[in-house]
Amino acid sequence: MRRRRLVAQLFPSYLMIAALALLAVTWYVGRAWRASFLAQTATDLKVRADLVIPQFQGLLSPLQAGEVDRVCKELGRLSATRLTVILSSGRVVGDSDNEPAKMDNHGDRPEVRQALKGKIGVSTRHSYTEETPMMYVAAPLMEQDRVAAVVRASLPVAFIGRTLNGIYFKIALGGMGAALLAALLSLAMAHRLSRPLEEMKRVAQRFAQGDLRVKVPVPLSDEPASLAEALNYMAEQLDQRIRTITRQRQEQDAVLASMVEGVMAVDHQERIITLNQAGARLLGVDPDAARQRPIAEVVRHPDLQNFVDLALASPRQVEGEIIFRDAAPDRLLQIRGTPLRDAQGNAFGALIVLNDVTRLRRLEQARRDFVANVSHELKTPITSIKGFVETLLDGAIQEPDNAVNFLNIIARHADRLNAIIDDLLSLSRIEQDSDRGKIALAAGHIKEVLRKAVQACRERAAAKDIAIDLDCPEELATEINAPLLEQAVVNLIDNAVKYSPAGRPVRVEARVETGEVLILVKDQGSGIAPEHLSRLFERFYRVDPGRSRKVGGTGLGLAIVKHIAQAHGGYVTLQSAPGKGSTFFIHLPQV
């Protein structure tokens, strides 16, 4: 239903009330005026009849009909009144307007019957003689205590109507003026009543827009004033509560945004209520688009959906782990679910906390692998040394040729132990100095470092007929620690020479690319399978353990390269495929 303004509702009501009151007053006054005027006219006709009665006395006994008629006509003319003299038998013997002989017997007229009883008779009816409505007043003419005749005075009612119409016209003019005044007063009253409400509406709209500082003007009327004060108090309370809720929400958002754990709240219909940035990043969704949507639509992962169902059904905290295989490598998420309860303690959803433990599990696996690998790397030469020493002690030392061979093997394994220990100490020193900020960096030319590294490896490369090609601009420079960077490049070139077939060149190159100084070492060896690429820079990790030990590697060279790059604020990457060789990259910041 269409709504209407308060003025449009009040003004017609006020106007209708005023119009009805004016109509009632006009009707009542009109009737009163008519009754009063008719009564006054009847009194006037009675007076006229009483005044002419003495003129007819003496003309009835004996009856002088002609004289009676003459007197009627003369007096009627003088008084502008129709006068009629009627005998007790009803016979008309005199009339001021008509010939008595032609008139009917008037004994049955109401006013005449009343006058014949000795009373004043009054009647208003249509006159067949005059053919117009008339008012009649009949008075008895008494002789010797009896009614000898009736003298009747009459006037046309049209005359009375014309007089009353003039009065009605004046009343109507006054009523119209009163109605106009009432309309103006009604409109002013309606506006006066609606104006405070309009002001309250305007201020309430500003309340709805969030502007709770504005105040509603308090009118003088008691009821609107109470409403205005109530609105102002409500706005003040709402402002305080909204500020409190906003502050708490901001604190909550700040806490959720700063958390590395993903936080997701769902209701009993499994619709997402809240999802922080960390949770959206872990699930790979848009947090704004995910809100109020079922989790099955947002994240299509059966294990996660099953866990949410379990968390919603369980009255206590539940835990679990799920694996996301949507990216390489796989991500392992540790999840906890806790029921969400309202102030009355009723559960209305669940809070899901997601924690990416992929790196932690990898570190744990790397630690276990490191312990196993280092144990294996150390145990192999120690076992060999111990075995050959025992062999010598058992008498082989008396055999000069075997003794020298055994001692050479013992020396070679001791050198291997020494190389492993040196690399471990070097790696540990690089890590400690990097963590403490003790690795000094200074502006230096990259080509000089690369030239020294190539020179250090040239002899071993020449033994396999491998050429080392160097391509680096003379002016290329950045902040480096020259000895450490040389050690990293030497390790890469040494690996390239070790695992390249004889006669295949190794390329060493440096250039600026996408705001970085890029150092690459490229070989044409057998390449590395994809499953090994992510772990190749771990300590003691070997693609082919037997082949690596044969060529004399300690398993720590690439780990040292990675930490040297990190100490320079950079990182290392690798491109390789089986049968297509390998390219190692050292990425350094460009200064």
HELIX and SHEET records of a PDB file:
HELIX    1   1 LEU A    6  PHE A   56  1                                  51    
HELIX    2   2 ALA A   65  SER A   79  1                                  15    
HELIX    3   3 PRO A  100  LYS A  102  5                                   3    
HELIX    4   4 PRO A  110  LEU A  116  1                                   7    
HELIX    5   5 VAL A  157  ALA A  208  1                                  52    
HELIX    6   6 ASP A  222  SER A  258  1                                  37    
HELIX    7   7 GLN A  277  LEU A  283  1                                   7    
HELIX    8   8 PRO A  287  ALA A  290  1                                   4    
HELIX    9   9 ILE A  295  VAL A  298  1                                   4    
HELIX   10  10 PRO A  302  ALA A  313  1                                  12    
HELIX   11  11 THR A  358  LEU A  393  1                                  36    
HELIX   12  12 ALA A  396  GLN A  398  5                                   3    
HELIX   13  13 PRO A  400  ARG A  436  1                                  37    
HELIX   14  14 ILE A  446  ALA A  463  1                                  18    
HELIX   15  15 ALA A  482  LYS A  498  1                                  17    
HELIX   16  16 PRO A  530  LEU A  533  1                                   4    
HELIX   17  17 PRO A  545  LYS A  550  1                                   6    
HELIX   18  18 GLY A  557  ALA A  567  1                                  11    
SHEET    1   A 5 VAL A  92  ASP A  95  0                                        
SHEET    2   A 5 ARG A  82  LEU A  87 -1                                        
SHEET    3   A 5 ARG A 146  PRO A 156 -1                                        
SHEET    4   A 5 THR A 132  GLU A 143 -1                                        
SHEET    5   A 5 GLY A 121  SER A 127 -1                                        
SHEET    1   B 5 ILE A 272  LEU A 275  0                                        
SHEET    2   B 5 GLY A 262  ASP A 267 -1                                        
SHEET    3   B 5 ALA A 347  ASP A 356 -1                                        
SHEET    4   B 5 ARG A 331  ARG A 341 -1                                        
SHEET    5   B 5 VAL A 318  PHE A 324 -1                                        
SHEET    1   C 2 ALA A 442  HIS A 445  0                                        
SHEET    2   C 2 ALA A 477  ILE A 480 -1                                        
SHEET    1   D 5 ILE A 468  ASP A 471  0                                        
SHEET    2   D 5 VAL A 506  GLU A 513  1                                        
SHEET    3   D 5 GLU A 516  LYS A 522 -1                                        
SHEET    4   D 5 SER A 582  PRO A 589 -1                                        
SHEET    5   D 5 TYR A 571  SER A 576 -1                                        
END                                                                             
